[in-house]
């Protein structure tokens, strides 16, 4: 799958009991997407402990690509997105890591690269102790669809 200049991976199958996307009116909510590609985790662990900031940014970018892949599967055309409204980035970190916002930029840059101005979004970056399957990053998003 390609969008803009980005090649999208195949959407991830759910790893547990949830749906990848859920509609609420004209908003499409995407479940948390971890930093896996084709079911494999090229990076595992905590940013600022086992992983560097740059590796965290790469993991966030992979999560963003997985969000876009889920949206593409649900919508069949990313051009239907009027706005990427809100993105929440969860970052598994070591105890002294304070640059969650810079990890999250790896995702934000991918969204803007793929969607242009439509990809500009409100965002939260949250540090957590661990994430499912030891993914360094997990991202959920809400898109306004027309």
N, C-alpha and C positions, 0 to 999 in steps of 0.2 A: 504494500500500500504506500502511496506517496501523497504528500500534501505540501504545497509550496516547494521548498527545497529539501524537505525532510522525508526520509523513508520511514514509514511506520511499521512497527512489528505487528505480528498477529496479536489480536487481543488476548489477554491472559484469561484463562478459565478461572472461575472462583476457586480459591483454596479451601473454602469452608462453606457454610450455609448462608448465602446472601446472593443478591442479584447484582451484576456489574453496574447497571444503570436503573434509575427509577424516575419516572415522570411525576411532576407536580405542576399542573397547569402547563404553562409554556416554559417551565424550568426543567432541565434535565440534570439530575444529581448523579455523579459518578462515584461509586464506592471507592474506598481506599485502594490505590494501586501501588504495589511494592516494586522494588528495583530488580525485577526478574525480566529475562528475555528468553522466550521459547521455553519457559518453565525452569530455567536455570538461573542461579544467582552468581553473577561474576564477582560481586562484592558482597561481603557479609561483615557485620560487626558495627562498632560504634565510631562515629566521627570524633576525632580528637583523642581516641584511644588506639584502636587497631587500624583505623583509617585516617587519611589526611583530609584536609579541607577540599582539595581538588578531587579526591575520590568521592567525597560526599556530594560535591557539585555534579559529578558524573552520574552518581546514583539518582540524584534529584532529576536530572535530565531524562534518565531512563524511565522514571516514574511518570514524568510529563508525557513522554511518548506513549506510555501505556494508557494514560488518561485519554489522549487523542485517539488512540486505536479503539478504545471502548466507545468514544463518541462517534467515530467513523462507522463502527459496526451498527450502532443504534440508529444513526441518522442517514447513512449511506452517502452523505455529502456534508463535509464540514462547512461548506458555504451557507448552510442553514443556520449556523450559529450567529446570533446578533451580538452577543457579548459573552465573554467568559467572565462571569460575575464575581465568583469567590473561589479562591484556592487556599486550602489548608495543607501545610507541609509539616509533617511530623519527622523529626530528626533524632535518631538514637545517638546519644553522645556520651563521652566520658564526663566525669563530674565537673571538670573545670572548663569545659568548652563553652564559649560565649558567642560564636559566630553563626548561629542558626540561620540568620537572615542572609548570610552570604552563601550558605548551602542552598537555600531556597531560590536564590537567584539563578542557579543552574536550571531549575524548572521554569521560572518566569521567562528567561531568555528563550527557551524552547517554545513556549506558548506563543510568544510574540513573533518569533521566527516563522512559526507555522501559520498563524492566524492574522498577522499584522496588527492593526489597531484594535481589532475585535478581541485579540488575545490579551490586551491590557486588563488587569484585574485587581480587585482587592485581595489581600493576602494576610494570612497568619503563619508564623513559623514557630513551632512549638518543640521544645526539647523533651525527650522521653528517655527512660532508662533502657528499654529494649522494644523492638518491634517484631511482628510475626516473622517466623523463619529466619530471624536475625538479619532481616533487611535493614540497611542503614537509614533508609528513608521510605516514607509512605505518603502518598498525596491523594486527597479527595478534592473534588471540584464541582461547581455548579455552573451550568451554561444556560443562558437565555436563548431560546430557539424560536425562529420565525418561520 
